Amino acid sequence: MKFRYFNQVNGALQLLGWLLFIGMPLIANKNRAEFWTGSSLLHYTFQHVLLVGLFYGNYFYLIPKKLELHGLGIYLVWLLCAALGIFLCLNLAALFTSGGNHPFSLRTNSIVPIVQIAAASSAWRLLADYVQFRLRELKLKTEKEQAELRFLRSQITPHFLFNTLNNIVAQIRYNPLQAEKSVVRLSQLMRYMLSSGSLNKVDLSLEIDYIRNYIALQQLRLPKEFNLSVDLPEAGNGIFIEPLLLIGFVENTFKHGVHGDEQDFIEITIRLANQKLYLHTRNRFKADSGIREIESGIGMANVKNRLELCYPGHYVLSVIQQKELYSTELQLDL
């Protein structure tokens, strides 16, 4: 079942359930003519309005706001109070619809539908949450696999490898020691990409090392006077993050921030504070390239999708374009 169709299917099944729950007693009633003209119809309608309210009050409020946030004990107290209130309302309604001809007495037969609706609402909400969780997990896995495949195809392209290897060859001639370090960085970069693809989370220090190696390799093609500012944290052990998540921001700066002009610059900053990760990138881009090109491809599109899948409600992403400046700000709860 497609994730986007879940709400429609869920709503349709609930509607079918209500039609059966409300309609079957009417069909089975042998005194239908008396029922439609008497006070029974008014009481029956009032009863089911309250039961529908109990169902959706429990479904949309009690379970998410009380059970999930405050625990089972608080939730049961609220549910019991709601059920007791509906029980008393039904008994008072029975007294009024009888015209006061019968003395007030508690009708225990109304307990059964209240318990049924409360149980059905709880079971349905828990089942719906489980199905949504499984669908989200399946979608996350699928999106992750597709994103990693696109990332591998787009990030380590033959063009990137060709330029990097050519730069290393030049280093071998003039600076063998630096060439050796570049080969090590390239091997570490490729090894990390291949090994992290099968992991749900990786240590942040590994992700930072990967970014540091990537920047070092990109610097091989930059002129010495290029204005590059990089501030990466040294720590990060014991903090886990979705693999290959931050590199999209870094890749985007080099892809669109290097034009061979003196005005070109790139700023990359990552810092940690209060169980949050803050990432800032800023670079110059050619205005005629268009913002659509900047935000296309594996860069920002993939990053936004993975943030929404992996950290829903736990991140703030800001993308700002001002004339020839392009910047991103990410705040991520770890």
C-alpha positions in Angstrom: 0.0 0.0 0.0 1.4 3.4 -1.0 2.2 5.7 1.9 0.2 8.6 0.4 -2.9 6.4 0.1 -2.9 5.4 3.8 -5.1 8.2 5.0 -7.7 7.6 2.3 -7.8 3.9 3.0 -8.0 4.5 6.8 -10.9 7.0 6.4 -12.8 4.7 4.1 -12.5 1.8 6.5 -13.7 3.9 9.4 -16.7 5.1 7.3 -17.5 1.5 6.5 -17.2 0.5 10.2 -19.6 3.4 11.3 -22.1 2.4 8.6 -22.2 -1.2 9.9 -22.2 -0.1 13.6 -25.0 2.4 13.2 -26.9 0.7 10.4 -27.1 -2.9 11.5 -29.2 -2.3 14.6 -31.7 -0.3 12.5 -32.0 -3.1 10.0 -32.3 -5.8 12.7 -35.0 -3.8 14.6 -38.4 -5.5 14.1 -40.3 -2.4 15.2 -38.8 0.0 12.6 -42.0 1.9 12.1 -42.4 2.7 15.8 -38.7 3.4 16.0 -38.7 6.1 13.3 -41.7 8.0 14.8 -41.0 7.6 18.5 -38.5 9.1 20.9 -36.2 6.1 20.3 -34.8 7.8 17.2 -33.8 10.9 19.2 -32.1 8.8 21.9 -30.4 6.6 19.3 -29.1 9.6 17.4 -27.8 11.3 20.6 -26.2 8.0 21.7 -24.2 7.6 18.5 -23.2 11.2 18.4 -21.6 10.7 21.8 -20.0 7.4 20.8 -18.6 9.0 17.6 -17.2 11.8 19.9 -15.7 9.2 22.2 -14.1 7.4 19.3 -12.4 10.4 17.7 -11.7 12.2 21.0 -9.7 9.1 22.0 -8.3 8.7 18.6 -7.1 12.2 18.0 -6.6 13.6 21.5 -6.3 11.1 24.3 -3.9 8.6 22.7 -1.5 11.2 21.2 -1.7 13.8 23.9 -2.1 11.7 27.1 -1.0 8.1 26.4 2.1 9.0 24.3 3.1 12.0 26.3 2.1 11.2 29.9 1.9 7.4 30.1 -0.7 4.7 30.5 -1.9 5.8 34.0 -2.9 9.3 33.0 -4.4 8.1 29.8 -6.7 5.6 31.5 -7.9 8.2 34.0 -8.9 10.5 31.2 -10.5 7.7 29.2 -12.4 6.5 32.3 -13.7 10.1 32.9 -14.8 10.5 29.3 -16.6 7.1 29.3 -18.2 7.9 32.7 -19.4 11.3 31.3 -20.9 9.7 28.3 -22.6 7.0 30.4 -24.3 9.7 32.6 -25.3 11.7 29.5 -26.9 8.7 27.9 -28.9 7.9 31.1 -30.0 11.5 31.4 -31.0 11.5 27.8 -33.1 8.4 28.3 -34.9 10.1 31.2 -35.7 13.2 29.1 -36.8 11.2 26.0 -39.2 9.2 28.2 -41.0 12.4 29.1 -40.2 11.9 32.7 -42.7 9.1 33.0 -40.2 6.7 34.4 -38.0 7.3 37.5 -34.3 7.9 36.9 -32.2 4.8 37.0 -28.8 3.9 35.6 -29.1 1.8 32.5 -26.1 -0.5 32.6 -26.8 -1.7 29.0 -25.2 1.5 27.7 -21.9 0.4 29.2 -21.3 -2.2 26.5 -21.3 0.1 23.4 -19.1 2.6 25.4 -16.6 -0.1 26.2 -16.7 -1.4 22.6 -16.1 2.1 21.1 -13.3 2.9 23.5 -11.6 -0.4 22.8 -12.1 -0.1 19.0 -10.8 3.4 19.0 -7.7 2.5 21.0 -7.0 -0.6 18.9 -7.6 1.2 15.6 -5.3 4.1 16.6 -2.5 1.8 17.7 -2.9 -0.3 14.6 -2.9 2.8 12.4 0.3 4.1 14.1 2.0 0.8 13.7 1.1 0.7 10.0 2.2 4.3 9.5 5.5 3.4 11.3 6.1 0.4 9.1 5.2 2.4 5.9 7.5 5.2 6.9 10.3 2.7 7.7 9.8 1.1 4.3 9.7 4.4 2.5 12.8 5.5 4.4 14.7 2.4 3.4 13.6 2.8 -0.2 14.4 6.5 -0.3 17.8 5.8 1.4 18.7 3.2 -1.2 17.7 5.4 -4.1 19.4 8.4 -2.6 22.7 6.5 -2.0 22.6 5.2 -5.5 22.1 8.6 -7.0 24.7 10.0 -4.6 27.3 7.4 -5.7 26.5 8.1 -9.4 26.5 11.9 -9.0 29.2 12.4 -6.3 32.0 10.1 -7.4 31.6 10.7 -11.1 34.2 9.7 -13.7 34.9 13.4 -14.1 35.6 13.9 -10.4 37.8 10.9 -10.3 39.6 11.9 -13.4 40.4 15.3 -12.1 41.4 14.0 -8.7 43.7 11.4 -10.1 45.3 13.9 -12.5 46.0 16.2 -9.6 47.5 13.3 -7.7 49.7 12.5 -10.7 50.9 16.1 -10.8 51.6 15.9 -7.1 53.7 12.7 -7.5 56.0 14.6 -9.8 56.5 17.6 -7.5 55.4 16.6 -4.1 55.3 12.8 -3.6 54.6 13.1 0.1 51.4 15.2 -0.5 50.4 12.8 -3.3 50.5 9.9 -0.9 48.3 11.8 1.5 45.8 12.5 -1.3 45.7 8.8 -2.3 44.9 7.9 1.3 42.2 10.5 1.4 40.6 9.3 -1.8 40.6 5.7 -0.6 39.1 6.7 2.8 36.4 8.7 1.0 35.4 5.8 -1.3 35.7 3.3 1.5 33.4 5.3 3.8 30.8 5.8 1.0 30.6 2.1 0.4 30.7 0.9 4.0 28.2 3.5 5.4 25.5 2.6 2.8 24.4 -0.4 4.9 24.2 1.5 8.2 21.2 3.4 9.6 23.4 5.7 11.7 27.1 6.4 11.8 29.3 8.2 14.3 29.4 11.9 13.7 33.2 11.9 13.8 33.3 9.6 10.8 31.0 11.9 8.9 33.2 14.9 9.8 36.3 13.0 8.7 34.6 12.2 5.4 33.7 15.8 4.8 37.3 16.9 5.7 38.7 14.4 3.2 36.3 15.5 0.5 37.2 19.2 1.0 40.9 18.3 0.9 40.4 16.5 -2.4 38.4 19.4 -3.8 41.2 21.8 -2.8 43.5 20.0 -5.3 41.7 21.8 -8.1 41.5 25.2 -6.5 44.0 27.9 -6.9 46.1 28.7 -3.8 44.5 32.1 -3.4 41.0 30.8 -3.4 39.0 32.1 -0.4 38.0 28.9 1.4 37.0 29.0 5.1 36.3 25.7 6.8 35.5 25.2 10.5 34.8 21.6 11.5 34.5 20.2 15.1 37.2 17.9 16.3 34.9 16.0 18.6 31.7 14.0 17.8 32.4 10.6 19.2 29.3 9.0 20.6 27.0 11.2 18.6 25.2 9.4 15.7 23.8 10.8 12.6 22.3 9.6 9.3 25.2 8.7 7.0 26.0 10.9 4.0 23.5 13.6 5.1 25.7 16.6 5.5 27.9 16.1 2.5 25.1 17.4 0.2 25.5 20.9 1.7 29.3 20.8 1.2 29.0 19.3 -2.3 26.6 22.1 -3.3 29.1 24.8 -2.4 31.9 23.4 -4.5 29.5 22.6 -7.4 28.1 26.1 -7.6 30.7 28.2 -5.8 33.8 27.8 -8.0 33.8 29.9 -11.2 37.4 30.8 -11.7 36.8 34.4 -10.5 38.6 36.3 -7.8 35.3 37.0 -6.1 34.6 33.3 -5.5 34.6 32.1 -1.9 33.2 29.2 0.1 32.4 29.1 3.8 31.6 25.9 5.6 31.0 25.7 9.4 29.8 22.9 11.6 29.5 23.2 15.3 27.9 21.2 18.2 26.0 22.7 21.1 23.3 21.4 23.5 22.6 18.2 21.6 22.2 20.1 18.4 24.2 20.3 15.2 24.5 23.6 13.5 25.7 23.7 9.9 26.3 26.9 7.9 27.4 27.1 4.3 27.9 30.2 2.1 29.2 30.7 -1.3 29.1 32.9 -4.4 27.2 31.8 -7.4 26.7 33.1 -10.9 23.3 34.8 -11.1 22.7 33.6 -14.6 22.9 30.0 -13.5 19.6 30.3 -11.7 18.4 29.1 -8.4 16.6 26.2 -10.0 19.9 24.7 -11.1 21.5 25.2 -7.7 18.7 23.4 -5.9 18.5 20.5 -8.4 20.1 17.1 -8.4 21.6 15.2 -5.6 22.5 18.3 -3.6 19.7 20.0 -1.8 16.8 18.0 -3.1 18.1 14.7 -1.7 19.1 16.5 1.6 15.6 17.9 2.1 14.0 14.5 1.4 16.3 12.7 3.8 15.9 15.3 6.5 12.1 15.0 6.4 12.2 11.2 6.5 14.9 10.8 9.1 14.3 13.9 11.4 10.7 15.0 11.0 10.0 17.9 13.3 13.6 17.8 14.6 15.3 20.1 12.2 15.2 23.7 10.9 16.5 24.3 7.4 16.9 27.8 5.9 18.1 28.4 2.3 18.8 32.1 1.4 19.6 33.6 -2.0 20.7 37.2 -2.1 22.0 38.5 -5.4 25.1 36.5 -6.0 25.3 34.9 -2.5 23.8 31.6 -1.6 23.7 30.3 2.0 22.2 27.4 3.9 21.6 27.1 7.7 20.7 23.8 9.3 19.8 23.2 12.9 19.5 19.4 13.7 18.4 17.7 16.9 20.8 14.9 17.6 
